[in-house]
Amino acid sequence: MIFSEPLPFIKEFVDELSQGIQAYSPQNKLSKIQRAWLGFCLTGVLLANKICWTEFERIGLGNYKAAALSWMFRHGKFAWTMLLHVSVALILARYGIVEGILVGDDSDRQRAKQTKR
């Protein structure tokens, strides 16, 4: 599947993220370029089922080059911690989850192994 714009529900989610970040910390909000980049990347992840800049470039009709996507990821002034906090809060609120345990796995172990039959 190919795309040129973020899917509507992703665009809405990114706008809610920007508002949530601004409510949490008024000096930190997503710029228009950051919102466009994030929406493009989230749509790319959904359609490609992986995180791969060249795949995003291919299915995104060449609107963004792989080098530009990678550069924005590495050099964009994103408040990553706040972005994670607000996005998790939005997802929990959207699905009405009010209690539970959220665990992050940072063990760096490979999960996808080919099994011998």
PyMOL CGO cylinders between C-alpha atoms (Angstrom):
from pymol import cmd
from pymol.cgo import CYLINDER

trace = [
    CYLINDER, 0.00, 0.00, 0.00, 1.22, 3.50, -0.75, 0.3, 1, 1, 1, 1, 1, 1,
    CYLINDER, 1.22, 3.50, -0.75, 0.32, 6.79, 0.89, 0.3, 1, 1, 1, 1, 1, 1,
    CYLINDER, 0.32, 6.79, 0.89, 1.03, 10.48, 0.61, 0.3, 1, 1, 1, 1, 1, 1,
    CYLINDER, 1.03, 10.48, 0.61, -0.61, 11.76, 3.81, 0.3, 1, 1, 1, 1, 1, 1,
    CYLINDER, -0.61, 11.76, 3.81, -1.00, 10.31, 7.30, 0.3, 1, 1, 1, 1, 1, 1,
    CYLINDER, -1.00, 10.31, 7.30, -4.18, 8.35, 7.91, 0.3, 1, 1, 1, 1, 1, 1,
    CYLINDER, -4.18, 8.35, 7.91, -6.93, 10.47, 9.50, 0.3, 1, 1, 1, 1, 1, 1,
    CYLINDER, -6.93, 10.47, 9.50, -6.91, 8.69, 12.87, 0.3, 1, 1, 1, 1, 1, 1,
    CYLINDER, -6.91, 8.69, 12.87, -3.11, 9.00, 13.05, 0.3, 1, 1, 1, 1, 1, 1,
    CYLINDER, -3.11, 9.00, 13.05, -3.31, 12.70, 12.23, 0.3, 1, 1, 1, 1, 1, 1,
    CYLINDER, -3.31, 12.70, 12.23, -5.87, 13.09, 15.03, 0.3, 1, 1, 1, 1, 1, 1,
    CYLINDER, -5.87, 13.09, 15.03, -3.65, 11.15, 17.45, 0.3, 1, 1, 1, 1, 1, 1,
    CYLINDER, -3.65, 11.15, 17.45, -0.61, 13.31, 16.61, 0.3, 1, 1, 1, 1, 1, 1,
    CYLINDER, -0.61, 13.31, 16.61, -2.66, 16.48, 17.14, 0.3, 1, 1, 1, 1, 1, 1,
    CYLINDER, -2.66, 16.48, 17.14, -3.81, 15.14, 20.52, 0.3, 1, 1, 1, 1, 1, 1,
    CYLINDER, -3.81, 15.14, 20.52, -0.18, 14.35, 21.35, 0.3, 1, 1, 1, 1, 1, 1,
    CYLINDER, -0.18, 14.35, 21.35, 0.84, 17.91, 20.56, 0.3, 1, 1, 1, 1, 1, 1,
    CYLINDER, 0.84, 17.91, 20.56, -1.95, 19.31, 22.72, 0.3, 1, 1, 1, 1, 1, 1,
    CYLINDER, -1.95, 19.31, 22.72, -1.09, 16.91, 25.54, 0.3, 1, 1, 1, 1, 1, 1,
    CYLINDER, -1.09, 16.91, 25.54, 2.59, 17.86, 25.45, 0.3, 1, 1, 1, 1, 1, 1,
    CYLINDER, 2.59, 17.86, 25.45, 1.70, 21.55, 25.46, 0.3, 1, 1, 1, 1, 1, 1,
    CYLINDER, 1.70, 21.55, 25.46, -0.68, 21.04, 28.42, 0.3, 1, 1, 1, 1, 1, 1,
    CYLINDER, -0.68, 21.04, 28.42, 2.03, 19.14, 30.29, 0.3, 1, 1, 1, 1, 1, 1,
    CYLINDER, 2.03, 19.14, 30.29, 4.77, 21.65, 29.48, 0.3, 1, 1, 1, 1, 1, 1,
    CYLINDER, 4.77, 21.65, 29.48, 3.76, 24.87, 27.63, 0.3, 1, 1, 1, 1, 1, 1,
    CYLINDER, 3.76, 24.87, 27.63, 7.25, 25.52, 26.24, 0.3, 1, 1, 1, 1, 1, 1,
    CYLINDER, 7.25, 25.52, 26.24, 7.40, 22.04, 24.63, 0.3, 1, 1, 1, 1, 1, 1,
    CYLINDER, 7.40, 22.04, 24.63, 5.00, 21.43, 21.79, 0.3, 1, 1, 1, 1, 1, 1,
    CYLINDER, 5.00, 21.43, 21.79, 5.33, 19.67, 18.47, 0.3, 1, 1, 1, 1, 1, 1,
    CYLINDER, 5.33, 19.67, 18.47, 6.01, 21.99, 15.56, 0.3, 1, 1, 1, 1, 1, 1,
    CYLINDER, 6.01, 21.99, 15.56, 4.09, 21.63, 12.31, 0.3, 1, 1, 1, 1, 1, 1,
    CYLINDER, 4.09, 21.63, 12.31, 7.08, 19.85, 10.73, 0.3, 1, 1, 1, 1, 1, 1,
    CYLINDER, 7.08, 19.85, 10.73, 7.42, 17.49, 13.71, 0.3, 1, 1, 1, 1, 1, 1,
    CYLINDER, 7.42, 17.49, 13.71, 3.71, 16.65, 13.58, 0.3, 1, 1, 1, 1, 1, 1,
    CYLINDER, 3.71, 16.65, 13.58, 3.94, 15.93, 9.84, 0.3, 1, 1, 1, 1, 1, 1,
    CYLINDER, 3.94, 15.93, 9.84, 7.06, 13.77, 10.30, 0.3, 1, 1, 1, 1, 1, 1,
    CYLINDER, 7.06, 13.77, 10.30, 5.58, 11.83, 13.22, 0.3, 1, 1, 1, 1, 1, 1,
    CYLINDER, 5.58, 11.83, 13.22, 2.29, 11.26, 11.38, 0.3, 1, 1, 1, 1, 1, 1,
    CYLINDER, 2.29, 11.26, 11.38, 4.18, 10.08, 8.30, 0.3, 1, 1, 1, 1, 1, 1,
    CYLINDER, 4.18, 10.08, 8.30, 6.32, 7.68, 10.34, 0.3, 1, 1, 1, 1, 1, 1,
    CYLINDER, 6.32, 7.68, 10.34, 3.39, 6.26, 12.33, 0.3, 1, 1, 1, 1, 1, 1,
    CYLINDER, 3.39, 6.26, 12.33, 1.47, 5.66, 9.10, 0.3, 1, 1, 1, 1, 1, 1,
    CYLINDER, 1.47, 5.66, 9.10, 4.59, 4.04, 7.64, 0.3, 1, 1, 1, 1, 1, 1,
    CYLINDER, 4.59, 4.04, 7.64, 4.92, 1.72, 10.63, 0.3, 1, 1, 1, 1, 1, 1,
    CYLINDER, 4.92, 1.72, 10.63, 1.27, 0.74, 10.34, 0.3, 1, 1, 1, 1, 1, 1,
    CYLINDER, 1.27, 0.74, 10.34, 1.43, 0.03, 6.61, 0.3, 1, 1, 1, 1, 1, 1,
    CYLINDER, 1.43, 0.03, 6.61, 4.89, -1.55, 6.44, 0.3, 1, 1, 1, 1, 1, 1,
    CYLINDER, 4.89, -1.55, 6.44, 4.64, -3.38, 9.77, 0.3, 1, 1, 1, 1, 1, 1,
    CYLINDER, 4.64, -3.38, 9.77, 8.25, -2.42, 10.51, 0.3, 1, 1, 1, 1, 1, 1,
    CYLINDER, 8.25, -2.42, 10.51, 10.47, 0.57, 11.18, 0.3, 1, 1, 1, 1, 1, 1,
    CYLINDER, 10.47, 0.57, 11.18, 12.56, 1.09, 8.07, 0.3, 1, 1, 1, 1, 1, 1,
    CYLINDER, 12.56, 1.09, 8.07, 13.33, 4.50, 6.58, 0.3, 1, 1, 1, 1, 1, 1,
    CYLINDER, 13.33, 4.50, 6.58, 13.81, 3.16, 3.04, 0.3, 1, 1, 1, 1, 1, 1,
    CYLINDER, 13.81, 3.16, 3.04, 10.52, 1.27, 3.25, 0.3, 1, 1, 1, 1, 1, 1,
    CYLINDER, 10.52, 1.27, 3.25, 8.79, 4.48, 4.40, 0.3, 1, 1, 1, 1, 1, 1,
    CYLINDER, 8.79, 4.48, 4.40, 10.32, 6.32, 1.45, 0.3, 1, 1, 1, 1, 1, 1,
    CYLINDER, 10.32, 6.32, 1.45, 9.11, 3.64, -0.96, 0.3, 1, 1, 1, 1, 1, 1,
    CYLINDER, 9.11, 3.64, -0.96, 5.53, 3.37, 0.27, 0.3, 1, 1, 1, 1, 1, 1,
    CYLINDER, 5.53, 3.37, 0.27, 5.31, 7.13, 0.87, 0.3, 1, 1, 1, 1, 1, 1,
    CYLINDER, 5.31, 7.13, 0.87, 5.61, 7.88, -2.86, 0.3, 1, 1, 1, 1, 1, 1,
    CYLINDER, 5.61, 7.88, -2.86, 8.99, 9.54, -2.34, 0.3, 1, 1, 1, 1, 1, 1,
    CYLINDER, 8.99, 9.54, -2.34, 7.53, 12.48, -0.38, 0.3, 1, 1, 1, 1, 1, 1,
    CYLINDER, 7.53, 12.48, -0.38, 10.33, 12.07, 2.16, 0.3, 1, 1, 1, 1, 1, 1,
    CYLINDER, 10.33, 12.07, 2.16, 13.77, 10.64, 1.46, 0.3, 1, 1, 1, 1, 1, 1,
    CYLINDER, 13.77, 10.64, 1.46, 15.17, 8.00, 3.80, 0.3, 1, 1, 1, 1, 1, 1,
    CYLINDER, 15.17, 8.00, 3.80, 18.08, 10.28, 4.74, 0.3, 1, 1, 1, 1, 1, 1,
    CYLINDER, 18.08, 10.28, 4.74, 15.70, 13.11, 5.68, 0.3, 1, 1, 1, 1, 1, 1,
    CYLINDER, 15.70, 13.11, 5.68, 13.54, 10.79, 7.80, 0.3, 1, 1, 1, 1, 1, 1,
    CYLINDER, 13.54, 10.79, 7.80, 16.61, 9.46, 9.57, 0.3, 1, 1, 1, 1, 1, 1,
    CYLINDER, 16.61, 9.46, 9.57, 18.03, 12.95, 10.10, 0.3, 1, 1, 1, 1, 1, 1,
    CYLINDER, 18.03, 12.95, 10.10, 14.78, 14.17, 11.67, 0.3, 1, 1, 1, 1, 1, 1,
    CYLINDER, 14.78, 14.17, 11.67, 14.80, 11.18, 14.02, 0.3, 1, 1, 1, 1, 1, 1,
    CYLINDER, 14.80, 11.18, 14.02, 18.39, 11.81, 15.11, 0.3, 1, 1, 1, 1, 1, 1,
    CYLINDER, 18.39, 11.81, 15.11, 18.50, 15.61, 15.13, 0.3, 1, 1, 1, 1, 1, 1,
    CYLINDER, 18.50, 15.61, 15.13, 14.90, 16.76, 15.60, 0.3, 1, 1, 1, 1, 1, 1,
    CYLINDER, 14.90, 16.76, 15.60, 14.34, 18.52, 18.91, 0.3, 1, 1, 1, 1, 1, 1,
    CYLINDER, 14.34, 18.52, 18.91, 11.75, 16.05, 20.20, 0.3, 1, 1, 1, 1, 1, 1,
    CYLINDER, 11.75, 16.05, 20.20, 10.95, 15.78, 23.90, 0.3, 1, 1, 1, 1, 1, 1,
    CYLINDER, 10.95, 15.78, 23.90, 11.04, 11.96, 23.62, 0.3, 1, 1, 1, 1, 1, 1,
    CYLINDER, 11.04, 11.96, 23.62, 10.35, 11.27, 27.31, 0.3, 1, 1, 1, 1, 1, 1,
    CYLINDER, 10.35, 11.27, 27.31, 7.36, 13.58, 27.33, 0.3, 1, 1, 1, 1, 1, 1,
    CYLINDER, 7.36, 13.58, 27.33, 6.19, 12.16, 23.98, 0.3, 1, 1, 1, 1, 1, 1,
    CYLINDER, 6.19, 12.16, 23.98, 6.23, 8.65, 25.45, 0.3, 1, 1, 1, 1, 1, 1,
    CYLINDER, 6.23, 8.65, 25.45, 4.47, 9.75, 28.64, 0.3, 1, 1, 1, 1, 1, 1,
    CYLINDER, 4.47, 9.75, 28.64, 1.69, 11.63, 26.83, 0.3, 1, 1, 1, 1, 1, 1,
    CYLINDER, 1.69, 11.63, 26.83, 1.18, 8.95, 24.16, 0.3, 1, 1, 1, 1, 1, 1,
    CYLINDER, 1.18, 8.95, 24.16, 0.80, 6.19, 26.77, 0.3, 1, 1, 1, 1, 1, 1,
    CYLINDER, 0.80, 6.19, 26.77, -1.62, 8.38, 28.75, 0.3, 1, 1, 1, 1, 1, 1,
    CYLINDER, -1.62, 8.38, 28.75, -3.68, 9.05, 25.58, 0.3, 1, 1, 1, 1, 1, 1,
    CYLINDER, -3.68, 9.05, 25.58, -3.88, 5.37, 24.68, 0.3, 1, 1, 1, 1, 1, 1,
    CYLINDER, -3.88, 5.37, 24.68, -4.86, 4.39, 28.22, 0.3, 1, 1, 1, 1, 1, 1,
    CYLINDER, -4.86, 4.39, 28.22, -7.54, 7.10, 28.32, 0.3, 1, 1, 1, 1, 1, 1,
    CYLINDER, -7.54, 7.10, 28.32, -8.88, 6.19, 24.87, 0.3, 1, 1, 1, 1, 1, 1,
    CYLINDER, -8.88, 6.19, 24.87, -9.39, 2.56, 25.89, 0.3, 1, 1, 1, 1, 1, 1,
    CYLINDER, -9.39, 2.56, 25.89, -10.63, 3.39, 29.39, 0.3, 1, 1, 1, 1, 1, 1,
    CYLINDER, -10.63, 3.39, 29.39, -7.78, 1.59, 31.15, 0.3, 1, 1, 1, 1, 1, 1,
    CYLINDER, -7.78, 1.59, 31.15, -7.62, 2.88, 34.72, 0.3, 1, 1, 1, 1, 1, 1,
    CYLINDER, -7.62, 2.88, 34.72, -5.50, 0.27, 36.44, 0.3, 1, 1, 1, 1, 1, 1,
    CYLINDER, -5.50, 0.27, 36.44, -2.89, -2.30, 35.62, 0.3, 1, 1, 1, 1, 1, 1,
    CYLINDER, -2.89, -2.30, 35.62, 0.84, -2.75, 35.30, 0.3, 1, 1, 1, 1, 1, 1,
    CYLINDER, 0.84, -2.75, 35.30, 2.83, -1.27, 32.43, 0.3, 1, 1, 1, 1, 1, 1,
    CYLINDER, 2.83, -1.27, 32.43, 6.23, -2.87, 31.88, 0.3, 1, 1, 1, 1, 1, 1,
    CYLINDER, 6.23, -2.87, 31.88, 8.95, -1.75, 29.51, 0.3, 1, 1, 1, 1, 1, 1,
    CYLINDER, 8.95, -1.75, 29.51, 11.47, -4.34, 28.36, 0.3, 1, 1, 1, 1, 1, 1,
    CYLINDER, 11.47, -4.34, 28.36, 14.92, -2.91, 27.79, 0.3, 1, 1, 1, 1, 1, 1,
    CYLINDER, 14.92, -2.91, 27.79, 16.89, -6.14, 28.02, 0.3, 1, 1, 1, 1, 1, 1,
    CYLINDER, 16.89, -6.14, 28.02, 18.03, -5.87, 24.36, 0.3, 1, 1, 1, 1, 1, 1,
    CYLINDER, 18.03, -5.87, 24.36, 17.39, -9.57, 23.77, 0.3, 1, 1, 1, 1, 1, 1,
    CYLINDER, 17.39, -9.57, 23.77, 16.36, -10.62, 20.31, 0.3, 1, 1, 1, 1, 1, 1,
    CYLINDER, 16.36, -10.62, 20.31, 12.74, -11.73, 20.24, 0.3, 1, 1, 1, 1, 1, 1,
    CYLINDER, 12.74, -11.73, 20.24, 12.38, -13.07, 16.72, 0.3, 1, 1, 1, 1, 1, 1,
    CYLINDER, 12.38, -13.07, 16.72, 14.29, -16.31, 16.43, 0.3, 1, 1, 1, 1, 1, 1,
    CYLINDER, 14.29, -16.31, 16.43, 13.94, -18.85, 13.71, 0.3, 1, 1, 1, 1, 1, 1,
    CYLINDER, 13.94, -18.85, 13.71, 13.07, -22.18, 15.20, 0.3, 1, 1, 1, 1, 1, 1,
    CYLINDER, 13.07, -22.18, 15.20, 14.30, -25.49, 13.89, 0.3, 1, 1, 1, 1, 1, 1,
    CYLINDER, 14.30, -25.49, 13.89, 11.58, -27.93, 13.00, 0.3, 1, 1, 1, 1, 1, 1,
]
cmd.load_cgo(trace, "trace")
